[in-house]
Amino acid sequence: MTCHVKQAMPENNAPKKCILCGRCLEVCPVFRVTGREELSPRGKSYLIEHYQDFDLEVKSVNKLTGICAGCNKCMQACPGKINLPLEIARLKSFRPDWKSWIWSRMLKSGIRLLPAIKGGKAIIPGTAPVLKHSLPAKSPVPPLFKAIKKTHVSDTKAVVFPGCLGKHFRPELEKKSARLLSLLGYETIEVPEWQCCGFPLGSAGLFEQGKKEIVKNIDLWQEMGRPLIFVFCATCLEGLKNPFCGPVNHDLWESFRQSIKPLHEHLSGLELVPANSHESINLVWHEPCHGSGDSGKTFQDILSNLNIDISTTNNKCCGMGGSLAIQNPGLSSMIAGDLWQDIPQKDNSLILTSCNGCVLQLDSTRPDFARVAHWLEVFSTDD
């Protein structure tokens, strides 16, 4: 294995120069809630490039640049497509004290950091439990539609990748995904002991740990006979397909990437009917930062065919941010609060999304008028 940077970076791995145009200021969730220029993508880029010119302490520069939601919205707005979250992750990985600090933070911080995580299980396989409390019961989410028709049966093998959060805190989503794959005609394989997708590890600068997880996942995939891998978490999809570190064996790596499929894009192969729910719900879609950007449109089309309306949010970040909720829970909550301010306060609102992390973040910060669910939770099957 060898570490390589994501596609948006130049081949020589040197960061591109920021032209200080300020387009990133319009989309950065950290700048929006703090108003601090040094915490904006433009300010961080300038600090990274010029801190030696002003005799700034490396420790201070690392602290300032590390306050990032990792949403990649700045890269999308940047004319030069500067991948600032990646550069920040690289800075973290170079700090000799960083690994011990972030692991300590992740393992010992408790309920103050992630109020929604109370399951007593590890977010990342192989680590100690995050908390010892039991997961609070969620308000039941009524099914909105039901998959009733099985398409042609094939011998194509498929397996679900639930992600760390999905597996430990929402295991019912894994089972429902497998059922949907069966209805689509796939030969489903029992879910193995997948490792972390690598995204939270990479964003936290833990590149070596991320590399180990990638190798283990590819080995598992090969042992299963290289099946199609269906993912229902947008961030897991990003972590699996575009990791911070990838294998040397390019052909094997490309084969693995090509096998990874987002589950929601295959729902068109199902026959759907409205479920017998008489509850009036105000549906809102939250688009994850690391998703395809059009999953909300997919569900608008599906629900429109069933005469069910769903609105969309303004594409703001929820504040989960890969490792931001661990590193800076106060700022993470501020970003979530900014998102909630733009959602109309209508009774019985249900916010749907396609990211396991977004579900936890939004559910832990939601106001009283709203409930939060993964889109799979409003799906019903004929079992």
N, C-alpha and C positions, 0 to 999 in steps of 0.2 A: 504494500500500500504506500501511496505517497499523497501528500496533501496538495490539492490544487484549488484555485479560487473559482468562483462562479463565472458564468459566461459573460457577464457584463464587464468584467475587468480585462485590461489589456494583456497580451500574451506574456509580457515580461514581468507581470505581477506588480508593476509600479502603479500607484494610484494616479488617476488623472487629476489635472489641476482644476480647482474650482474657479470659475470666472466671476463669482460673486453676483450673479444675476438676480438672486433672491426668489426665484420661482419656488424653491423648496419651502419658503416661509409660509406660503399659502396652504400647504398640505401637511406640514409637520405637526403631529398632535402634541408633542412636547412643547414646542414654541407657542402653540395656540393657548395652552393652559398656564404657561409660565411667563410668556412675553419676554424671555431673556434671550438676547441675541447670541450669547456664548453657548447656549444650549440648542440653537437652531442648527440644521445641517450645514448651512453656510458658515456659521461660527465655528463649528467643530472641524470642518474641513480646513479652515484657516488656521486653527490652533495646531492641527496635525502637521500642516505644511511649514508653519513659521514659528513654532514655540521656541526653537533654539535661537532665533534672531532676537527674541525679547527676553532671553534668559529665564524662561518660565520653568518651574519645577516639573519634571516628568510626572511625578505623582499627581500634581494638580491637573495637568493636561489629561491624564488617564481618567481621573475622576469625572471631569467635565464631559469628555467625549463618551464616557461609558453610560451617560444618562440618555438612553435611546430606546424607543419602542420597537425598533427593528421591523417596522411595518413596510419598509421599502417604498413608501409613497414619495419620498424625496428622489429616489432613483427614477421613478416613473415620470416625475416632473422635470428632472434635470436634463438640459440639452446634451450634456456629455455622458449621461447615464452613469454617473459616479455611484458606485455601490458602497455608500458610506457605512451601512450596518456591517458589511463584510470587513471593511477597514477597521472598524471599532472592535470587531471580534478578534481580528489579528493582533491589535494592540493588547487586548486582554490576554491573549495566549502568550505574549512575550513577557508579561509581568511574572517574575519568579514567585510572588506571593499570591497570585490570583487563584490558582487551582485550589489551594487549601482554603482560601477565604470563601469562594463560591460554593464549594462542597459543604463547608460548615454552615453556610447560610441556608442552603437547600435542605439540609438534614435536621437542623436544630431550631429553626425560626418559629415553627408552630403556627397556631391559628391566626396570629397577627398578620401573616403574609398572605395566605390564601384561605379566606374564610370558608369557601365552598368545599375545600378538600378536608374531609373529616373521616376518611375511610380507613385509616390506620395501615395503608399500603403504600408502597414506594411508587413515586411517579416514574422513576427510571429503574428498570430491572437491576437487581444486584445491590441496591442501596437500602438503607434503613427506612422504616415507615416515617412518613412526614408527620402524621399526627396519630393520636391514640383514641380519638373520639369516633363515634359511629356516624355514618353519613345520615344527615337528616332526611326524612321522607319528603319527596318532592310532591307538589300538588299534581294530581293526575291530569294528564293531557289527553283530551278526547281525540280519538282517531278521526281524521278528516276524509281519508279515502282508503280504499281497499284494493289490493291486487288480487285478482280472482282467476286469471287465465295463465296457464302454463304454455309456453311456446314450445317449439320443436325440441326434442331431447337430443343432445349431442354428447360426444365423448370428450369435449373440451373440459379440462380440469380447472377449477377456480378455487381460490382461498381468500379469506378476509384478512385484512390488516387493520385491526381495531385501534392501534395506537396505545400508548401507555395509559393515558387518561381514560380512553374508551374502555380498555380492558379492565382496569381496576375500579372505575367509578360508574361506568354505564355498561355493564356486561350484557344487558338486554339488547343493546344496539348491535353487538356482534352477532347474536343469535338471529336477530331480525334480518340483518344483512345476508347471512347464510341462507335464510329462507327465501329471500328475494332472488338470490342467485339460482336457487333450485327452481323457482318459478320461471326464471329466464331460460332454463334448460341446461344449465351447467352442472357438471359433476363436481359437487363441492367436497373439499378436503377439510379435515379437522384442523382447526387453527393451531399452529405450533407455538412454541414459546418465542415469539418474535421479540427482538430487542428494540430499543428506542429508534425512532425514525432518524434521529440525529439532529433535527432542527434545534431543539432547545439546548442541546450540548454545543452545537456549533455556534449559536448566537451568544452563548456564554463564554466562548473562547476555549472550550474544552475539546480541542481538535483531536487529540490522541484517543480520548474516550469515544468520540464520535466515529473515528475510523474503526475501532474495534466493533462497534455496534453494526456498522455497515457490513463488515466481513462476516459476522455471525448471521446476519439476515440473508446475505447472498448464499452462504453455505446451506442454510435451511431451505431456501428456495430450490437449490440444486438437489438436495436430498428428496424433496417432494416431487421431483420430475419436472421442474420449471413450469409450474402452472401460472395462469393469469392471477394477478394480485389485485383485488378490489379494495379501494380505500374510501372510507366515508368521512375522513377528517381532512380539511383543506390544508392545514399546516403539515400534517403527516405526508400528504401528497407532495408538497413542496420539499420537505426534508428528504424523502425517498428519491425523487427525480432530480433534484438540484442541490445535492449536499455540499457542505463546505469542504469535504474531503471525499475522494473517490478512488477506486482501485486502479492499479497499473494496467491490468488486463482489460484493455479498452473494449474488445469484442464481447467479453463476458459482461462487462458493465453495461454496455449498450443493450444487450439482450435482457438484462435485468430491468433496466429502465423501460424498455418497450413492453414488458409484461405488466406494468403498473397502470391500473385504470381507475378513474374516479367513478364511484358507483352511481352517482346521480345522473351522469350522462347516458346511462343505459336504461333509465326508467321508461324510455319510449318503447322498449320491447315488451312492456307489460300492459295488460288491459286493466284500467282503473275505473272504479265506480265510487261515488260518494258514500261515505260511511253513514250509519244511522245515528248521527249526532244532532241533537236538537239545540245544542248550546250555541248562542250567538257569540262569535269571537272576532275581535279586531286583530287580524293577522298582519305582522310586519316582518320583513326579511332583513337580516343583517348580513352584509357581504363581508366575509373574512378578508383581512389584508393580504393573506397569502394564498387566496383562492384564484380561480381562473378569471374572476371579475365579472363573469356572466352567469353564475349559478343562480342568482336571483331571478334572472330572465327565464331560466329553465323552469323554475317552480311557478313563476307567474303564468307561463304557458300551460303547464300541467293543470294548475288550479283553475285557470280560465276555462279550460275545456270541461271542467266539472262545475262551472258557474260559482266558483269560490274566489273572492277577491283577496289580494294581498298587496300591501304597499311596501316600499323599500325605504331604508334609512338613507342618510346622506353620505354613506361610504366612509364614515369616521372610524378610526381605530378604537377598539374596546379597551386597550391598555394592558392586555395580557402580555404581549410583546416578547414571546419566547422566554426570556429570563428576566424581564423588567419587573414582573410581579414579585419575583424573588429578591432582586437587587434593590428595588425602590418601590415598596408597596404603596407608600403615600402618593407618589406621582402616578402610579398605575391607577389608583382609585380616582384621582383627579381627571385623568383622561376618560375613564369610564363615565364619570359624572357629566363630563362635557357631551358625551354621546347621548346620554339619557335626556339631557335638556332639550334635544331636538326631536324627541319622539313624543307625539301628542299624548297627553294624559287621558286616554280613553279607558273606561272600565273594561275589564276582561280582555286586556291586550295580551297577545301571545307573540313573542319574538322568536322567530326561527332562524337558524344558521346552520352552516355545514362544517364547523370547526369545533372539535372537542374542547380546546382551550377557551374559545370564545363563549361556549356554553357555560363553563365554570366561572369565568370572569363576569359575564353578564348576570348569571344567577346569583352571584355573591354580592353584586352591587345594585341589583334591580330595586326600583321603587315599588310601593305596595300595589300600584295599579296593573303591574305587568307580571307575566310568567315568561320563562325562557325554556326553550326545548331545541334539541337537535331535530332536523327535519324527519329523521327516521321514526321519531316518537309519535308523529301524527299519521304514520303508515300502519295499515293493518293488513294481515295476510289471511288466507283461508284455512290456516291450521287451527 
